[in-house]
Amino acid sequence: MNLTKRNITNWLLGLIILSMGISFAIISEKGLTSYDASWTNLSLLLNISVGTASLIFASVFLVVILIIDFKIVYLFCVLSNIIIGYTVEFFMKFIFSNVEIYNLGWFYFFFAVLLICLGVTFFIKSNLPPSVPEQFMLTLVKVFKTDNLKLVKVGVDFFFLITALLFSLLAGEGLGYVSFGTLILALAMGPVIGFYSNLYDSLFMSKKQVTRF
């Protein structure tokens, strides 16, 4: 791990912005990413806080990752998910607890998309170990010995979507945090993160360091 001051700053900033984006997506009631919907729906099923649900869900997949490909550095992956889960919990309890949606649901959602993508961009630029779902995807790439990362990502996203729906249905909450916005996030995140990544490179990286997303 390259623990430079810039990388640590990018990592922390990315997690905080990402957590705020997830919080805005929650209050918008328009949907979350398939992975985020999984642990938030788990919180509905088990009647536990979103922070605890994030920890439990990420830990399960971390164990799977370590069984398949044990590396000590992977233990760092779960830290990002713990921070995200409990930061979202903080925002929902103390910042957004009295927010009224009125007719602003889609405004909150699209603002959430911008924040989530910005947070992910800073997280990627930190060059530190990925979060648990990303590492899970990379581990599956090794297992299936494929170079088709996009296909594996689609498969993983679909798996998390089914998991999220299963949790919400068992909880008697309908679709839970899965909605039309889940599809929008799946389609929009790649291009928006690409835009942010190129903007970051042009602002903060030297010409020799720039790599287009």
ROTORDO-457361 format. One record per residue (C-alpha): residue number from 1; residue in one letter; x, y, z. Coordinates in steps of 0.5 Angstrom, whole numbers, plus 500, padded with zeros to 3 digits. Each point is the difference from the previous one (the first is absolute). Example, Ala and Ser with C-alpha at 12.3 -4.5 7.8 and 13.67 -1.06 7.14 Angstrom:
REM ROTORDO-457361
num | residuo | u | v | w
1 | a | 525 | 491 | 516
2 | s | 502 | 507 | 498
REM end
This chain:
REM ROTORDO-457361
num | residuo | u | v | w
1 | m | 500 | 500 | 500
2 | n | 502 | 507 | 498
3 | l | 499 | 504 | 506
4 | t | 501 | 507 | 498
5 | k | 497 | 506 | 503
6 | r | 496 | 501 | 493
7 | n | 498 | 493 | 500
8 | i | 497 | 500 | 507
9 | t | 497 | 507 | 499
10 | n | 497 | 497 | 494
11 | w | 497 | 494 | 503
12 | l | 497 | 503 | 506
13 | l | 497 | 506 | 496
14 | g | 497 | 495 | 495
15 | l | 497 | 496 | 505
16 | i | 497 | 506 | 504
17 | i | 497 | 502 | 493
18 | l | 498 | 493 | 498
19 | s | 496 | 500 | 507
20 | m | 497 | 506 | 499
21 | g | 498 | 498 | 493
22 | i | 497 | 494 | 502
23 | s | 496 | 503 | 506
24 | f | 497 | 505 | 495
25 | a | 498 | 494 | 495
26 | i | 497 | 497 | 507
27 | i | 495 | 506 | 501
28 | s | 499 | 501 | 493
29 | e | 496 | 493 | 500
30 | k | 502 | 499 | 493
31 | g | 505 | 494 | 501
32 | l | 507 | 498 | 501
33 | t | 505 | 496 | 497
34 | s | 499 | 493 | 500
35 | y | 506 | 499 | 505
36 | d | 498 | 506 | 505
37 | a | 492 | 497 | 499
38 | s | 503 | 494 | 503
39 | w | 502 | 502 | 506
40 | t | 495 | 505 | 501
41 | n | 495 | 495 | 499
42 | l | 503 | 495 | 505
43 | s | 499 | 506 | 505
44 | l | 493 | 500 | 499
45 | l | 500 | 492 | 500
46 | l | 504 | 499 | 507
47 | n | 497 | 507 | 503
48 | i | 507 | 502 | 501
49 | s | 504 | 507 | 498
50 | v | 503 | 501 | 493
51 | g | 507 | 500 | 503
52 | t | 499 | 494 | 503
53 | a | 497 | 497 | 494
54 | s | 505 | 502 | 496
55 | l | 506 | 497 | 504
56 | i | 496 | 493 | 500
57 | f | 499 | 500 | 493
58 | a | 507 | 502 | 498
59 | s | 503 | 496 | 505
60 | v | 496 | 494 | 497
61 | f | 503 | 501 | 493
62 | l | 507 | 502 | 503
63 | v | 500 | 493 | 503
64 | v | 499 | 497 | 493
65 | i | 505 | 504 | 497
66 | l | 505 | 498 | 505
67 | i | 498 | 492 | 499
68 | i | 501 | 501 | 493
69 | d | 506 | 504 | 500
70 | f | 503 | 502 | 507
71 | k | 504 | 506 | 500
72 | i | 501 | 504 | 506
73 | v | 499 | 507 | 496
74 | y | 493 | 498 | 499
75 | l | 498 | 501 | 507
76 | f | 501 | 507 | 499
77 | c | 494 | 500 | 495
78 | v | 495 | 499 | 505
79 | l | 502 | 506 | 503
80 | s | 497 | 505 | 495
81 | n | 494 | 496 | 500
82 | i | 500 | 501 | 508
83 | i | 501 | 507 | 499
84 | i | 495 | 501 | 495
85 | g | 494 | 496 | 504
86 | y | 501 | 504 | 506
87 | t | 501 | 507 | 497
88 | v | 494 | 499 | 496
89 | e | 497 | 498 | 507
90 | f | 502 | 507 | 503
91 | f | 498 | 504 | 494
92 | m | 493 | 496 | 500
93 | k | 499 | 501 | 508
94 | f | 503 | 507 | 501
95 | i | 500 | 504 | 493
96 | f | 494 | 497 | 496
97 | s | 495 | 498 | 506
98 | n | 495 | 506 | 498
99 | v | 501 | 501 | 493
100 | e | 493 | 500 | 496
101 | i | 500 | 497 | 493
102 | y | 494 | 504 | 498
103 | n | 501 | 500 | 492
104 | l | 508 | 500 | 500
105 | g | 501 | 493 | 500
106 | w | 503 | 500 | 493
107 | f | 504 | 506 | 502
108 | y | 503 | 496 | 506
109 | f | 501 | 494 | 496
110 | f | 504 | 503 | 494
111 | f | 504 | 504 | 505
112 | a | 502 | 494 | 503
113 | v | 502 | 497 | 494
114 | l | 505 | 506 | 499
115 | l | 502 | 499 | 507
116 | i | 501 | 492 | 500
117 | c | 504 | 500 | 493
118 | l | 504 | 506 | 503
119 | g | 502 | 496 | 506
120 | v | 501 | 494 | 496
121 | t | 505 | 504 | 496
122 | f | 504 | 502 | 506
123 | f | 500 | 493 | 503
124 | i | 503 | 497 | 493
125 | k | 505 | 506 | 500
126 | s | 503 | 498 | 507
127 | n | 503 | 494 | 497
128 | l | 498 | 496 | 506
129 | p | 497 | 493 | 501
130 | p | 493 | 500 | 497
131 | s | 494 | 499 | 504
132 | v | 497 | 493 | 501
133 | p | 495 | 500 | 494
134 | e | 506 | 502 | 495
135 | q | 505 | 495 | 503
136 | f | 494 | 495 | 500
137 | m | 499 | 501 | 492
138 | l | 508 | 500 | 499
139 | t | 501 | 494 | 504
140 | l | 494 | 496 | 496
141 | v | 504 | 503 | 493
142 | k | 506 | 496 | 503
143 | v | 496 | 494 | 502
144 | f | 496 | 499 | 493
145 | k | 507 | 502 | 496
146 | t | 497 | 506 | 496
147 | d | 502 | 506 | 497
148 | n | 492 | 502 | 499
149 | l | 500 | 505 | 506
150 | k | 493 | 503 | 498
151 | l | 497 | 493 | 500
152 | v | 502 | 498 | 507
153 | k | 498 | 507 | 502
154 | v | 493 | 499 | 497
155 | g | 499 | 493 | 503
156 | v | 502 | 503 | 507
157 | d | 496 | 506 | 500
158 | f | 494 | 495 | 498
159 | f | 502 | 496 | 506
160 | f | 499 | 506 | 504
161 | l | 494 | 502 | 497
162 | i | 497 | 493 | 502
163 | t | 503 | 500 | 507
164 | a | 497 | 507 | 501
165 | l | 493 | 498 | 497
166 | l | 500 | 494 | 505
167 | f | 502 | 503 | 506
168 | s | 494 | 506 | 499
169 | l | 495 | 494 | 498
170 | l | 502 | 496 | 506
171 | a | 499 | 507 | 504
172 | g | 493 | 501 | 497
173 | e | 503 | 507 | 497
174 | g | 498 | 499 | 493
175 | l | 506 | 501 | 496
176 | g | 503 | 504 | 506
177 | y | 506 | 505 | 497
178 | v | 500 | 497 | 493
179 | s | 496 | 504 | 495
180 | f | 500 | 504 | 493
181 | g | 506 | 504 | 503
182 | t | 504 | 493 | 501
183 | l | 500 | 499 | 492
184 | i | 502 | 508 | 499
185 | l | 506 | 499 | 505
186 | a | 502 | 494 | 496
187 | l | 500 | 503 | 493
188 | a | 503 | 507 | 503
189 | m | 505 | 499 | 504
190 | g | 505 | 497 | 495
191 | p | 500 | 507 | 496
192 | v | 499 | 504 | 506
193 | i | 506 | 497 | 503
194 | g | 504 | 501 | 494
195 | f | 499 | 507 | 499
196 | y | 502 | 501 | 507
197 | s | 506 | 496 | 500
198 | n | 502 | 504 | 494
199 | l | 499 | 507 | 503
200 | y | 504 | 497 | 506
201 | d | 506 | 498 | 496
202 | s | 500 | 507 | 496
203 | l | 499 | 504 | 507
204 | f | 505 | 496 | 504
205 | m | 504 | 496 | 496
206 | s | 507 | 501 | 496
207 | k | 500 | 498 | 493
208 | k | 504 | 494 | 501
209 | q | 495 | 498 | 506
210 | v | 494 | 501 | 496
211 | t | 496 | 493 | 498
212 | r | 493 | 501 | 496
213 | f | 494 | 496 | 504
REM end
